[in-house]
């Protein structure tokens, strides 16, 4: 459960930029983690970006711990780090639609087509 001193976000947080099908369908988080990220993610993201100031000691601790890469037993810190790791992991994967894959397929097709013309 999220700490009492961290306020809910103003709106649901889905992060469609990093998780096209939404956080809950990413397969990276449990149902409870997805729900908490959707409820608190907008607030946590705004705190870290400096768009809003911390309103409690828990929010201040969250910001300081994440920014200084410190150790913490706060659930919000652990969940946010898991969220950041999931984003990093999705960016490391090469999908069938990535430019690297498409370039390899194009090169293969060009080579195959050129060899057929030579016959």
Buried (B, 14 or more C-beta within 10 A) or exposed (E): EBBEBBBEBEEBBBBEEBBEEBBBEBEBBEEEBBBBBBBBBBBBBBBBEEEBEBEEEBBBBBBEBBEEEEEBEBBBBEBBBBBEEBBEEBEEEEEEEEEEEEEEEEEEEEEEEEEEEEE
